[in-house]
Amino acid sequence: MAHATHTFHLDSNTFRLDGALWTRVRNALAFIALVSWIGVGVGWLTQPAQFYPSYLVSFLAAVGIPLGALFFVMVQYLTGSAWSVPMRRVAETLAVSIPICGILFVPVAFGIPTLYSWSRPDIAHELGDKTKWLNENGFVFRGALYFVIWTVWAAVIYSHSTRQDRDRSLEHMHSISRWSAPGLLVLMVSASLAVIDWVMSLNPKWYSTMWGIYFMSGAALGFMAVWTLICLGFRRKGLLTSEIRIEHYHDLGKWLFALTCFWGYISFSQYMLIWYGNLPEETIWFRIRKDGFWQFLFILLVWGHFIVPFVLLLMRSAKRNFQMLTIMSVWLLFMELCDIYFMVIPSFRNGMPLHWLDFACLAATLSALGLFFWFRLREHSLIPVGDPRLLKGLEFENV
């Protein structure tokens, strides 16, 4: 694979995935998908009560990655950032993988009677006017609408970016910026409503005004960790080694650090407001999560999701060390998965909550997302060669 010469006009065919590498990764993902989806099918048929909570956790872990990617890409266009241009195509391809998450939503819709107590007549009777929102038809319709909105926004941005590879027109960049301005508002509102439906309504009498931003802060951090790992994976295979340099990884480390701080701030703010209010309908969510295994997981999230990565990523040397970035990205992904698990599973299980379906469902959803992403990544150049800011991005230096 050829590397950049750092001249302005780069051919769109210069930066493509090696066929042998693409095939190896595709085969590995396909094998994981085949085995895990067979396990998912067996679990669904034999243990539906265990299957649906496990699947919901895995679905949320998968959908958060492209949502975080879409948010980041729009921010980069609105701010006119150049540093991220050499590796932005990976983020754009993750964002345009949203449709596969729409397909992954189908089992969640089928699992409404098992997952959501508001679907039962005895509980619905106690909820009063909330049933105008919390009902099966509305839940499915809104879920479909969310995915249509996200897919349209991601597809428009991706289409303009890839077409710019060929015609070098500045109008594509301006069009994406025009879509991104309202897109950020639309994404945050729709994503907040989505996680209220999918997660907060697991406890229909409980509520938090910070729930949407709490989930999205974790989704953004999860995406940043995945993006960092993909770029580092390319580097290990000798791809884009002179285009995505240590300066770019330094900024990825800054984003990991910043999003860790933001997640910590939002998490503490939500906890503090509920603690200070001390209302039974609010505190119940934390009360059932402070006994047994859940107390251990609560403490793990405080230390592992915030304090430890905060201390380690605070150092400049850590953000410029490929091994440290790899370790921290993997660790933060694990912590984000633990956080989603902490949101969902206490509503269904007591005691030691791990089940083999947790692992099967996670492998199934992430391998499906990975396959979709991998096929789309092959279609175009690995870097947006038509972006006029590319040369500046290639020469980016931290100060």
ABEGO torsion letter per residue (X at the ends): XBBBAGBABBBAAABBBBAAAAAAAAAAAAAAAAAAAAAAAAAAAABAAAAAAAAAAAAAAAAAAAAAAAAAAAAAAAAGBAAAAAAAAAAAAAAAAAAAAAAAAAAAAAAAAAABAAABAAAAAAAEAAAAABBAAAAAAAAAAAAAAAAAAAAAAAAAAAAAAAAGBAAAAAAAAAAAAAAAAAAAAAAAAAAAAAAAAABAABBBAAAAAAAAAAAAAAAAAAAAAAAAAAAAAGBGAAABBAAAAAAAAAAAAAAAAAAAAAAAAAAAAAAAAGBAAAAAAAAAAABEAAAAAAAAAAAAAAAAAAAAAABAAAAABAAAAAAAAAAAAAAAAAAAAAAAAAAABBEBABBAAAAAAAAAAAAAAAAAAAAAAAABBABBAABAAAAAAAABBBX
